[in-house]
Amino acid sequence: MTNSLEDKIKGTCHEVKGAIKEEAGKLTNNCCLENQGKAEKLAGKAQCLVGDAKQIVAKAADLLASKKD
């Protein structure tokens, strides 16, 4: 598995866990848990973006390498 795909998968997992925590916090009126969920969702989104960036860089590097030949 490539690093970019791994980042996207882990990021998506964090987004889902964060959404669950956020909803659990809302249901139990626990603002701390709700905020933790929001933070984890944002961290997951950031990790997905890192995966996207790695994929773009890898494609650019491949393109540059093919132009050298």
C-alpha positions in Angstrom: 0.0 0.0 0.0 1.3 3.4 -0.9 1.9 6.1 1.7 -0.6 8.4 0.2 -3.3 5.7 0.2 -2.4 4.8 3.8 -2.8 8.5 4.8 -6.1 8.7 3.1 -7.4 5.6 4.8 -6.2 6.6 8.3 -7.6 10.1 7.7 -11.0 8.8 6.8 -10.9 6.5 9.9 -10.2 9.6 12.1 -13.0 11.5 10.4 -15.5 8.7 11.2 -14.2 8.3 14.8 -14.4 12.1 15.2 -18.0 12.2 13.9 -19.0 9.5 16.3 -17.4 11.2 19.2 -19.0 14.5 18.2 -22.5 13.0 18.0 -22.0 11.1 21.3 -21.0 14.4 22.9 -24.1 16.1 21.6 -26.4 13.3 22.7 -24.9 13.2 26.2 -24.5 17.0 26.4 -20.8 16.5 26.9 -19.2 19.5 25.2 -15.6 18.2 25.9 -16.3 14.9 24.0 -18.1 16.9 21.3 -15.1 19.2 20.9 -12.7 16.2 20.9 -14.8 14.7 18.0 -14.6 18.0 16.0 -10.8 18.1 16.5 -10.4 14.5 15.4 -12.5 15.1 12.4 -10.4 18.0 11.4 -7.2 16.0 12.0 -8.6 13.3 9.7 -9.4 15.8 7.0 -5.8 17.1 7.3 -4.4 13.6 7.0 -6.5 13.0 3.9 -5.1 16.2 2.4 -1.5 15.1 3.2 -2.3 11.8 1.3 -3.6 13.9 -1.6 -0.5 16.0 -1.6 1.8 13.0 -1.5 0.0 11.5 -4.5 0.3 14.8 -6.5 4.0 15.0 -5.7 4.6 11.4 -6.7 2.8 12.0 -10.0 4.8 15.1 -10.7 8.0 13.3 -9.9 7.0 10.5 -12.3 6.2 13.0 -15.0 9.5 14.8 -14.6 11.4 11.5 -14.6 9.7 10.5 -17.9 10.6 13.8 -19.5 14.3 13.3 -18.7 14.3 10.1 -20.7 
